[in-house]
Amino acid sequence: MPSRSAGELTQDWEPVVLRKQTKAKAQDLRDPKAVNQALRTGAPVQTVRKAEAGSNKKAPAPAVSARKLEQAEDAAALGRVGAEVRQAIQKARAEKKMSQAELAKQINERPQVVQEYESGKAVPNQAVLAKMERVLGVKLRGKIIGRGKTRLWRFVMIREKFLTRATFSLKPAWTS
């Protein structure tokens, strides 16, 4: 059997503690004690002043207030739902025996939205009108508002499209 060297074998029984060094948190860095200690040790310290810190100022108001915009009747005013559309919605909903809440649920909108459309206070949204058209089965956009979407409706639309494109006279071509 081979022999080992004659050196003395010893063991170190003292515990070794390994700790992960944690980075200082931002909140701890803002602490006045930490800032003062960093200044004393000569570490770089950056101070930033916020533009509106400590003041109770509101953001700048928009050029035109919403109240003035509602009352204005010039080109800048937003268009509202027309009387013809309002009546078409009310009539179609009554024919289907639906409440405003039921219609709102079917088009995935709040009941207040349907109420605003029927009272004429809403600004027309094409997506909402399209959903109402689908549920109520009535045309709410375009030239023929209030008519049902049936085969006859499709025929009328095709005929109107043809008549607006075609240029012809009422006299037959063979008579001059």
VENSULVEN-V654848 format. One record per backbone hydrogen bond with DSSP energy under -0.5 kcal/mol. CO is the residue of the C=O (numbers start at 1). NH is the residue of the N-H. If there is no record, write none. Layout:
# VENSULVEN-V654848
CO | NH
CO | NH
This chain:
# VENSULVEN-V654848
11 | 13
15 | 17
16 | 18
17 | 19
20 | 22
25 | 29
26 | 30
28 | 31
31 | 35
32 | 36
33 | 37
34 | 38
35 | 39
36 | 40
37 | 41
38 | 42
38 | 43
48 | 50
50 | 53
52 | 55
65 | 69
66 | 70
67 | 71
68 | 72
74 | 77
82 | 86
83 | 87
84 | 88
85 | 89
86 | 90
87 | 91
88 | 92
89 | 93
90 | 94
91 | 95
92 | 96
93 | 98
94 | 97
99 | 103
100 | 104
101 | 105
102 | 106
103 | 107
104 | 109
105 | 108
110 | 113
110 | 114
111 | 115
112 | 116
113 | 117
114 | 118
115 | 119
116 | 120
116 | 121
116 | 122
122 | 81
122 | 124
124 | 126
125 | 129
126 | 130
127 | 131
128 | 132
129 | 133
130 | 134
131 | 135
132 | 136
133 | 137
133 | 138
137 | 149
139 | 146
143 | 145
144 | 147
147 | 139
148 | 150
150 | 154
151 | 155
152 | 156
153 | 157
154 | 158
155 | 159
156 | 160
157 | 161
158 | 162
159 | 163
160 | 164
161 | 165
162 | 166
166 | 168
172 | 175
